[in-house]
Amino acid sequence: MIPLPARASRAAAALLALAVWAWPVADPIVIARPYVAPATPYGAGHRGVDLHAAEGAEIRSPADGVVHFAGVVVDRPVLSIRHADGVISSFEPVIAVVAAGDPVQRGQLIGHLEPGHCALPCLHLGARIDGGYVNPLLLLGGLPRSVLLPTRAPP
């Protein structure tokens, strides 16, 4: 067995440990735009998922953590939370009711959805592990685990 690099094993541990994230928006959960991994670190892609929600909807923390950033980036209100194992979640456009440095708990109100990201109101939810973007559905349990199938009949 080939050992994984420390970063890869830490990322895998983080995904397994945090695969119990709570959805940040209320039911029904409707994905407006899925995660699209870029071909290269700086290539085009969609580094998060867009979730339909009503304007002004309550946005809740998916897991325990500490508010990393709450403010405006370019022209959009952004909120990010630092979780265990190098994981950071990000939410936009969200008017925060918390401030940088505040501890938050899973399910706690962290802000309200502002219009402006999608044609219909939606929340952009992003997730990074050690600075690298990952599909947030991995942390929400929204993706089934991969199953490797044989490529040929057994002997």
C-alpha positions in Angstrom: 0.0 0.0 0.0 1.3 3.4 -1.0 1.0 6.0 1.8 -1.0 9.1 0.9 0.7 12.5 1.2 -0.1 14.2 4.5 -2.3 16.8 2.8 -4.4 14.1 1.1 -4.8 12.0 4.2 -5.8 15.1 6.2 -8.4 16.0 3.5 -9.8 12.4 3.6 -10.0 12.5 7.4 -11.7 15.9 7.3 -14.3 14.6 4.8 -15.0 11.5 6.8 -15.2 13.4 10.1 -17.4 16.2 8.7 -19.7 14.3 6.4 -22.4 15.2 8.8 -22.7 18.8 8.0 -26.2 20.3 8.3 -27.8 22.0 5.3 -27.4 25.8 5.7 -30.9 26.5 4.2 -34.3 25.1 5.1 -36.1 22.4 3.2 -36.8 21.8 0.5 -33.2 21.6 -0.7 -33.0 22.5 -4.4 -29.6 22.7 -6.1 -29.7 25.5 -8.6 -26.2 24.9 -9.9 -23.8 22.0 -9.1 -20.2 22.0 -8.2 -18.0 21.9 -11.4 -14.3 21.1 -10.6 -11.9 23.1 -12.7 -9.4 21.3 -14.9 -6.6 23.2 -13.3 -6.3 25.1 -10.0 -6.9 28.4 -11.8 -9.2 27.1 -14.6 -12.9 27.8 -15.1 -15.3 25.9 -12.9 -18.0 26.5 -10.3 -16.3 26.0 -6.9 -19.4 25.4 -4.8 -23.1 24.7 -5.1 -25.9 27.1 -5.5 -28.9 26.4 -3.4 -32.3 28.0 -4.1 -33.7 29.9 -1.1 -36.0 32.9 -0.6 -34.6 36.4 -0.3 -33.9 37.0 3.4 -33.9 33.3 4.2 -32.0 32.3 7.4 -28.6 30.8 6.7 -27.3 28.5 9.4 -23.8 27.1 10.2 -23.4 23.6 8.8 -20.9 22.6 11.6 -19.2 24.0 14.7 -16.4 26.5 14.0 -15.2 30.1 14.3 -16.2 32.9 11.9 -13.2 33.5 9.7 -14.5 36.4 7.7 -17.7 38.5 7.5 -17.7 41.4 5.1 -17.9 42.5 1.5 -15.8 41.1 -1.3 -16.0 43.3 -4.4 -19.7 44.0 -4.3 -21.1 40.9 -2.5 -21.5 40.1 1.2 -19.5 37.0 2.1 -19.2 34.9 5.2 -16.7 32.2 5.9 -16.3 29.8 8.9 -13.2 27.9 9.9 -14.0 24.4 11.0 -11.8 21.6 12.3 -9.1 19.8 10.2 -8.4 22.7 7.8 -12.0 23.0 6.5 -13.5 26.4 5.6 -17.0 26.9 4.5 -18.1 30.0 2.6 -21.5 31.6 2.0 -22.6 34.4 -0.4 -24.4 36.7 -0.7 -25.1 36.6 3.0 -25.6 39.5 5.4 -23.9 38.2 8.5 -25.4 38.4 12.0 -22.0 37.2 13.4 -18.5 38.7 13.3 -15.0 37.5 12.6 -13.8 35.6 15.7 -17.2 34.5 16.9 -17.6 30.9 17.7 -20.6 29.2 16.0 -22.3 25.9 16.5 -23.9 23.6 14.0 -27.4 24.9 13.1 -26.8 28.4 14.5 -28.2 31.4 12.6 -25.2 33.1 10.9 -27.0 35.4 8.4 -29.7 36.2 5.9 -29.7 35.6 2.2 -29.3 38.7 0.1 -30.3 38.7 -3.6 -27.8 39.0 -6.4 -26.0 35.8 -7.0 -28.5 34.0 -9.2 -31.4 35.1 -11.4 -33.7 33.7 -8.6 -32.4 34.1 -5.0 -29.8 31.4 -4.2 -27.0 30.7 -1.7 -23.6 29.9 -3.0 -22.0 27.4 -0.6 -18.3 26.7 -1.0 -16.0 24.4 0.9 -12.2 24.2 1.1 -9.8 21.8 2.8 -6.3 23.1 3.4 -7.0 25.8 0.7 -8.2 23.4 -2.0 -11.8 23.5 -3.1 -14.0 20.4 -2.7 -17.6 19.7 -3.5 -19.6 20.8 -0.4 -22.0 17.8 -1.1 -19.2 15.5 0.1 -19.5 17.2 3.5 -23.3 17.2 3.5 -23.6 13.6 2.7 -25.3 14.5 -0.6 -23.1 12.3 -2.8 -23.1 8.5 -2.8 -19.7 6.9 -2.2 -17.8 5.7 -5.3 -17.9 2.0 -5.9 -15.2 0.5 -8.1 -16.5 -2.2 -10.4 -14.4 -4.9 -12.2 -13.4 -4.1 -15.7 -13.4 -7.8 -16.8 -15.0 -11.0 -15.7 -13.3 -12.9 -12.8 -11.1 -15.8 -13.9 
